[in-house]
Amino acid sequence: MRETTKKWVFLFVLALIWGSSFILIKKSLLGLTPYQLGALRTIISGLFLFSVGLKSLKVIKKNEWKWVVISGFIGSFIPAFLFAIAETEIDSAITSILNSLVPLNAILLGFTIFKIGFSRRQLFGVIIGFIGTSILIFQGADLNPDQNYLYAGFVIISTVMYALNVNIIKKYLQNVKPLSIATGNYVAIMIPAIVVLLFTDFFSESTFTHKDFQMSMVYVIVLSLFGTALAKVLFNTLVQISTPVFASSVTYLMPVVALAWGLLDGETFGPLQIVASVIILLGVYLANKGRYKKNPKY
């Protein structure tokens, strides 16, 4: 498979997986608290990655471990909790829409912190995608006036962390195998996740006897294996074969999938949101046409 085709395949597969993760978070929260969900998601994903990727840790050099650990916390551990907290007040589709801020943050942080340049067309593509996302946000606010949008702040913080993460992988972990990065991430965050779980009353009778507990565990297992473990490996690969902005453009496609799931689950979806989705797809295409510059002028 040609590399150009390969990165587009990865992009759409990730959009399908991650776009579905928001509804899985919503369903998991029926029988779990946000902190239980975040901790379990991390632990289950880590166990899976350890079973298939422990041998791959040998290729990580001593000077690269610092970045693997940082990547683990800002790209997996903290966002797992922030997204769960956000979805206690905001619809899953709206959460996925807010997540589309990642590519814009990837460009801004890549330029200001990592000195990674970008083309005008690439920036224009991100802006177009952001306009489409803004339409989705405002339309969603009109259709769902009872939602507490202060909780959107948790999602926005996560988008900044994700943007930092993609730039760290591109700049400092470019030559590390994607499975090694993902497994190394969870070596760093597994124990903190276990500690958090122990302080959430997860092992109490009230948790186990909750009427939605069993189905919530099914949802969180599916979320962990596909939406976290498998997707992390695919995403790390995508970052390495493309650019941080193209890879993070998956967040422009995810709302399309998430909105479809939200519609099936009874969330409101209007015609204007369909138009906005088309605008988002155009933005992704334009962002892909741009290339990073070694010596950025802007």
Phi and psi in degrees as a GROMACS rama.xvg file:
@    title "Ramachandran Plot"
@    xaxis  label "Phi"
@    yaxis  label "Psi"
@TYPE xy
-63.3368  148.384  ARG-2
-61.2206  -37.4744  GLU-3
-62.2569  -45.7666  THR-4
-65.5304  -40.3461  THR-5
-60.1939  -43.758  LYS-6
-69.5037  -30.3836  LYS-7
-71.931  -37.9365  TRP-8
-61.6668  -47.1868  VAL-9
-59.5704  -41.26  PHE-10
-60.5164  -47.168  LEU-11
-73.4383  -34.0795  PHE-12
-65.2512  -43.8356  VAL-13
-63.608  -38.3196  LEU-14
-61.9512  -40.4874  ALA-15
-66.1724  -44.414  LEU-16
-68.2563  -52.9135  ILE-17
-71.9555  -30.7681  TRP-18
-64.6325  -29.7364  GLY-19
-81.8611  -16.9149  SER-20
-67.9233  -27.2196  SER-21
-69.3157  -38.869  PHE-22
-70.9346  -32.0678  ILE-23
-67.0308  -37.5268  LEU-24
-63.0446  -45.3439  ILE-25
-58.5885  -44.9226  LYS-26
-70.8434  -35.4636  LYS-27
-64.4498  -32.2959  SER-28
-72.5819  -8.20851  LEU-29
-65.8208  -31.6452  LEU-30
-123.366  4.13818  GLY-31
-133.204  154.599  LEU-32
-83.0065  163.004  THR-33
-56.788  -37.8863  PRO-34
-73.7683  -35.3472  TYR-35
-64.8717  -43.5202  GLN-36
-62.4583  -48.2028  LEU-37
-60.6498  -42.265  GLY-38
-68.6894  -46.4652  ALA-39
-63.1967  -40.5138  LEU-40
-59.2456  -41.3189  ARG-41
-69.5664  -44.7169  THR-42
-65.7624  -47.4411  ILE-43
-64.4742  -42.8448  ILE-44
-62.2736  -41.9331  SER-45
-62.9579  -43.5798  GLY-46
-60.697  -40.8434  LEU-47
-65.668  -45.6717  PHE-48
-65.9472  -37.0679  LEU-49
-62.7432  -36.1158  PHE-50
-68.8643  -25.0704  SER-51
-114.375  -14.6398  VAL-52
-126.702  6.61643  GLY-53
-58.6438  -40.4508  LEU-54
-64.86  -26.3743  LYS-55
-72.1076  -13.6639  SER-56
-67.4336  -19.7466  LEU-57
-62.9384  -25.2279  LYS-58
-82.465  -10.6071  VAL-59
-78.0493  121.895  ILE-60
-76.7294  158.237  LYS-61
-57.5327  -41.3881  LYS-62
-75.131  -10.3624  ASN-63
-92.7629  -17.0305  GLU-64
-62.3206  -33.7474  TRP-65
-57.7795  -43.6665  LYS-66
-74.7974  -30.9525  TRP-67
-64.3327  -42.6191  VAL-68
-65.5949  -48.0002  VAL-69
-59.3033  -43.7987  ILE-70
-59.2488  -39.1667  SER-71
-62.6517  -43.2521  GLY-72
-74.3882  -44.5253  PHE-73
-85.8368  -20.021  ILE-74
-100.559  -12.9278  GLY-75
-137.384  -56.5526  SER-76
-63.1607  -61.1902  PHE-77
-65.4674  -46.3294  ILE-78
-59.9675  -30.7391  PRO-79
-58.6102  -36.3502  ALA-80
-80.8498  -40.7302  PHE-81
-64.427  -40.4875  LEU-82
-67.4702  -38.9101  PHE-83
-63.9513  -42.0461  ALA-84
-63.61  -43.5946  ILE-85
-60.0184  -39.7204  ALA-86
-78.6154  1.50225  GLU-87
-75.5097  -16.3303  THR-88
-126.601  -22.2901  GLU-89
-117.751  141.211  ILE-90
-57.9444  152.389  ASP-91
-60.7459  -38.7285  SER-92
-66.1532  -41.7137  ALA-93
-65.1385  -38.8518  ILE-94
-60.3399  -42.824  THR-95
-66.22  -33.2377  SER-96
-66.6255  -46.0284  ILE-97
-61.5991  -30.0947  LEU-98
-64.433  -15.4119  ASN-99
-71.5296  -1.17623  SER-100
-73.352  -12.3294  LEU-101
-56.0906  -50.2028  VAL-102
-59.2413  -39.9392  PRO-103
-62.2436  -44.8463  LEU-104
-65.6468  -32.8719  ASN-105
-62.9955  -40.6304  ALA-106
-68.3433  -48.7352  ILE-107
-64.4083  -45.8372  LEU-108
-72.0554  -35.8503  LEU-109
-61.5392  -37.5912  GLY-110
-78.0431  -46.0582  PHE-111
-77.4819  -34.6631  THR-112
-102.764  -44.1143  ILE-113
-100.233  -1.20396  PHE-114
57.7948  37.9229  LYS-115
-99.9343  120.923  ILE-116
-80.9091  177.026  GLY-117
-152.992  156.691  PHE-118
-87.7636  162.417  SER-119
-64.4053  -38.4577  ARG-120
-65.051  -38.6967  ARG-121
-63.431  -44.8562  GLN-122
-62.7485  -41.0509  LEU-123
-62.9242  -40.0165  PHE-124
-62.4513  -41.4415  GLY-125
-65.6264  -39.9851  VAL-126
-64.3634  -42.9712  ILE-127
-59.4837  -45.6317  ILE-128
-62.1248  -38.0199  GLY-129
-67.0467  -35.3016  PHE-130
-63.1173  -45.1347  ILE-131
-60.1442  -41.134  GLY-132
-63.9134  -41.0648  THR-133
-61.7847  -40.3651  SER-134
-60.7328  -43.1352  ILE-135
-61.9714  -40.5039  LEU-136
-64.6798  -50.0001  ILE-137
-67.6941  -37.1008  PHE-138
-66.3157  -39.4668  GLN-139
-64.2996  -37.6768  GLY-140
-65.3702  -37.4765  ALA-141
-67.7312  -38.3613  ASP-142
-79.7081  -21.192  LEU-143
-130.5  66.8023  ASN-144
-67.3919  -15.2806  PRO-145
-87.8368  -2.93786  ASP-146
-79.9554  145.557  GLN-147
-88.7661  99.5161  ASN-148
-78.3723  -2.53971  TYR-149
-63.0689  -28.4558  LEU-150
-71.8708  -9.20445  TYR-151
-64.1186  -23.863  ALA-152
-59.6227  -34.0458  GLY-153
-64.7941  -37.1509  PHE-154
-70.7643  -41.8787  VAL-155
-62.0819  -41.9686  ILE-156
-59.5626  -40.8114  ILE-157
-63.9538  -37.5851  SER-158
-65.1225  -34.953  THR-159
-65.1472  -42.4515  VAL-160
-64.2114  -42.8928  MET-161
-62.1696  -39.9856  TYR-162
-65.0242  -41.1947  ALA-163
-61.477  -41.3034  LEU-164
-62.8813  -45.5094  ASN-165
-64.8298  -34.4865  VAL-166
-72.1391  -35.6153  ASN-167
-64.13  -44.5769  ILE-168
-62.1502  -43.7522  ILE-169
-67.4543  -40.3277  LYS-170
-85.3742  -40.0755  LYS-171
-111.25  -16.982  TYR-172
-125.473  23.716  LEU-173
-58.0943  -34.346  GLN-174
-98.4648  7.25758  ASN-175
-94.8863  137.04  VAL-176
-61.2005  139.851  LYS-177
-55.0901  -41.0278  PRO-178
-64.7983  -36.3011  LEU-179
-64.813  -41.7105  SER-180
-63.1321  -49.3237  ILE-181
-61.513  -45.1812  ALA-182
-65.9181  -41.7743  THR-183
-62.2988  -36.835  GLY-184
-54.7494  -45.3677  ASN-185
-80.6293  -19.1172  TYR-186
-61.2374  -37.4566  VAL-187
-77.7355  -35.0415  ALA-188
-105.745  -5.06801  ILE-189
-62.4924  -51.4189  MET-190
-62.598  -46.2036  ILE-191
-56.3214  -36.6286  PRO-192
-66.219  -40.1938  ALA-193
-63.7892  -41.1392  ILE-194
-61.1045  -45.1307  VAL-195
-60.7766  -44.9229  VAL-196
-60.2659  -38.0408  LEU-197
-64.8339  -24.1419  LEU-198
-98.4521  10.5048  PHE-199
-105.868  5.32461  THR-200
63.1375  25.6288  ASP-201
-61.922  -37.0955  PHE-202
-88.0736  29.5112  PHE-203
-100.287  160.693  SER-204
-64.2869  -35.8549  GLU-205
-62.5876  -33.4021  SER-206
-71.3954  -48.5515  THR-207
-69.2291  -26.1972  PHE-208
-94.1289  -0.778241  THR-209
-61.6245  137.625  HIS-210
-62.1837  -24.477  LYS-211
-103.378  6.27197  ASP-212
-60.8934  -48.555  PHE-213
-61.9768  -45.8712  GLN-214
-68.375  -34.2032  MET-215
-62.1329  -38.5674  SER-216
-66.8402  -36.8189  MET-217
-62.0377  -46.2209  VAL-218
-62.8076  -42.3913  TYR-219
-71.0079  -30.8273  VAL-220
-67.7073  -45.2701  ILE-221
-62.0272  -43.5606  VAL-222
-59.7997  -42.3305  LEU-223
-69.7871  -46.0856  SER-224
-70.9479  -41.6983  LEU-225
-99.4685  -52.4846  PHE-226
-70.6946  -18.0784  GLY-227
-117.769  -65.1193  THR-228
-62.8301  -59.6978  ALA-229
-63.3347  -43.871  LEU-230
-64.0992  -34.8031  ALA-231
-61.0582  -42.666  LYS-232
-66.1034  -44.6027  VAL-233
-62.6313  -41.5072  LEU-234
-67.5743  -43.5342  PHE-235
-60.4643  -37.3632  ASN-236
-64.5028  -44.1919  THR-237
-62.0667  -40.6635  LEU-238
-59.7279  -40.5082  VAL-239
-74.3646  -30.5942  GLN-240
-95.1341  -3.12082  ILE-241
-132.785  -129.063  SER-242
-133.444  160.287  THR-243
-55.2774  -40.0685  PRO-244
-68.8071  -43.4522  VAL-245
-63.1364  -44.6294  PHE-246
-62.067  -44.2373  ALA-247
-73.8761  -10.4191  SER-248
-66.5949  -11.604  SER-249
-57.9963  -26.1791  VAL-250
-71.9401  -12.6575  THR-251
-83.9018  -25.1618  TYR-252
-89.1399  -28.6394  LEU-253
-56.6408  -40.0836  MET-254
-60.3445  -31.5614  PRO-255
-61.5167  -45.8811  VAL-256
-67.5885  -45.5822  VAL-257
-63.3068  -38.7501  ALA-258
-65.3337  -36.8429  LEU-259
-63.4362  -45.4069  ALA-260
-63.4645  -40.6712  TRP-261
-62.2578  -39.4024  GLY-262
-61.4506  -44.8313  LEU-263
-64.3283  -26.6471  LEU-264
-94.0181  6.14145  ASP-265
96.8476  1.99749  GLY-266
-75.3152  152.178  GLU-267
-79.4922  136.412  THR-268
-139.118  119.644  PHE-269
-105.785  164.395  GLY-270
-57.9906  -36.7516  PRO-271
-62.5821  -28.9756  LEU-272
-69.8384  -27.7465  GLN-273
-67.1997  -44.3763  ILE-274
-60.8386  -43.5313  VAL-275
-61.8786  -35.9653  ALA-276
-63.9395  -38.512  SER-277
-65.3456  -40.5336  VAL-278
-61.5402  -40.569  ILE-279
-61.0975  -44.3748  ILE-280
-61.4777  -38.1964  LEU-281
-63.6791  -41.3533  LEU-282
-62.3643  -39.6898  GLY-283
-62.5851  -42.6435  VAL-284
-62.9112  -45.7196  TYR-285
-66.7864  -38.0157  LEU-286
-63.0872  -32.7847  ALA-287
-71.2145  -25.0103  ASN-288
-74.0832  -20.5381  LYS-289
-83.5332  160.076  GLY-290
-132.332  148.607  ARG-291
-68.0276  150.793  TYR-292
-111.786  141.594  LYS-293
-71.8012  -35.4891  LYS-294
-121.661  80.5138  ASN-295
-63.8755  141.45  PRO-296
-106.76  -10.7658  LYS-297
